[in-house]
Amino acid sequence: MSQLHYITRPSSLKENAPLLIMCHGYGSDENDLFSFASELPEELFIISLRAPYTIQPYGNAWYAINFDADKGKWNDAVQAKSSVELISDFISYACNTYAINSENVTLLGFSQGTILSYAVALNHPKKVKNIIALSGYIYEDILPDTINKSDVTHLNFFCSHGSADQVIPVDWARKTPNFLDELGINNTYSEYPVGHGVDPQNFYNLKTWLENYI
């Protein structure tokens, strides 16, 4: 039994299907990113998760954000770390429940979902292969104190951000390539002339990238 609510799109394959898990952003739900599903490769078994914390007036979050904090936004790192473990546990659950290839798991996140996807990959690298990181950044407070290069060099990252993002500053995202390069991780980083969202060219590029890595 999963602790997280989710929806699925079956794979065209009867067994050993590559798995794509979607992690939405703050204030959204499992239906948001799932709108991409019909446009993605049919061999993918797609699961879209709902974050565990309900927020007001609507939507869900992977961890609380205090927008009234004195020094900008304050993140609840304890909740964030808990959500990292929930997603990690969910990967194991999905691999044991469905006819999928446990060595071909991709996380696709947006915003807060991207922050969690980075953290899952770097805390539990054996559980994932690819990460599509849209409009997020690496939140170092929820990463391990040390990361062994030999544990993470198999990972592949597609990272993108809007150059006019008004929610998560693009400067935060621009630190990502150097961080991943220092760990010897294959990565690509692109910016698009949009705000906090995914434009058609970004989607086309991530789809093309995904087709080459699943």
N, C-alpha and C positions, 0 to 999 in steps of 0.2 A: 504494500500500500504506500502510495506516495504522499508525502507531507505537503506537496505543492499541487495546486489545481493546474490542469493543462488541457490543451486540445491538440489533436494530431491530424496530419495528412499522410496517409499510407504511401509506401514506396511502390514503384512498379515492379520491384524485385521481390521474390518470395522469401529470400533469405540473404543474409550477409549485406544488408543495405547500409549505405553510409547514413549516419545520423546527423541532423542539424537541429540544434536546440536554440530557440529564440528567447532573449531576455529583454523585456520592454523597459522603457524609461520611467522616471518618477511621475506619478499621477496618471499612469495609463493602465492597460491590462493586456491579457493574452491575445486579444483580437487585433491589436494595433499592428505589430510586425507580421502577424499571420496573413495580412492582406498581400504580402509579398509571395506567399507560398505558391500560388498558381503559376507564377512566372519563373520559378526555380526548377532545376533539373528534376525530372520525374522519378529518377532512381533514389532520390533522397527520401528518407523517412523524416518528416518534419514534426517537431514538437514545439509548441509555444507555451511558455510558462507564465503563470500569474504570480507576481511578487507576494510575499507573505503578509505584509503590513498594509492594512486598509487605512487610507487617509481621507480627511475631510476637505472639501465637500464630496469628492468622489475620487475614484482611482485607487491605485496601489503603489507601494514603494518597497524597494529592497532594504532601505534603511531610512531613518528619519533625517530630515534636514531642517535646522532651525534658521529660518530666513531672517529672524529678528536678532541674531547674535551680534554682539558689539563689533566684532572684527570680521564682518562679512558672514558668509554661510558657515554653519557649524554642522559637521557630519557626525552621526552616531556610529562610531567605528565598531562598537560592540555588536550592534545590529548588523552592520555590514559584514563583519567576520562570520556571524551566524548564518547569514544568507549565502556566503561563499560555501560553507559546509553543506547547506541545504541543496545547493546546485550540484556540488560534488556528489552528494549522496543520491541525488536524482539521476545523475549520469549512470551510476551503478544500477539503480532500479530499472532504468530504461533498457540498459544492455541485458538485464536478466529477464525482462518482460517481453521484449519485442525481438523479431528476427533481424537484428542489426549487427553490424561489424563494430565491435568495441574498440578496434584500433583505427577507426575512421570516424571520429566524432568532431563536429564543428560547432563552435558557439558563435552565434550572431547576436550582438547586443547593440542597443541604442542608448546613448546618454548614460544614465545610472546603470542600465543593463550592460553597457560596455565596460564601465568601471568594475563591475562584478565579474565580467568575462575575463578581463585581464587578470584579476586576482585569482580566479579559479584556475586558469592556465598556469600561473606562476607558483601557486600553492600546491596544485595537484597535476603536474605536467603529464604524468603517465595516462591520465584519463582523457586527454584531448589531443587533437592533431592540428586543427585550424581554428583561428579566431578572426571573425569579421567585426571590427571595432569601429562603430559609427558614432561620431559626435561625443566622444568621451575622453578620458585621460587616465593615466596610471596613478592610482591613489596609494602611495607608498606605505601609509600607515596600516594597510591590511595585507601587505606582502610579507613573506618570510624575512627574517633578519639577514639570512644569507641564501643565495640562490646558486646552486652548482650548475655551471655551464653544461656539463655532460648530461644533466637531467632535462634541459630545455632546448637543446639544439635541433631537435626534430620538429619543433613548433613552426607554424607559418602564420603570419599576421597580415591582414589587410586592414589598414587604418585610414580613416578619412574624417574630414572635419570641414565645416563651413567657415569660410574666411570672414564672414560677417556674423558669426555666432554670438548672440547676445546673452546666452545662458551660461555656456562654458567657454571662457576665452580661448581663442585659437592658440594663444601663446602656451597654454597648458598642454595642448595636444602636440605642439611642435617639439616638445621635449621627448616624445615617445620614440622616434627613430634612434636617437643616440642611446637611450636606455636599452632598447632591444639589441642594437648593434654591439654594445659592450658585452652582452650575454651571448653573442654569436647566433642570434635568432634571425631567421629569414623574415624580412618584413618589407612592406611597401606602404608609403604614406602619401596621401593626396589631399589637396584642398579644392573646394568648389565655391563659387561665388554666391553662397546662400547663407541663411541664418542657421538656426538650430533645427535642421531637418536634412532630408536626403533628396537630392534632385535627380532627375532622370538619368543624367550622365553618370552620376555616382552609382546609381543602382545598376546600370549597364556594366560599369567597370567591375563592381563587386561580383556580379553574376558571371562575367567572363573569367575573373580570377578564380571563383569557386569551382567552375567547370574544370579548371586545370589542376585543382588540388584535391578534389574528392576521389 
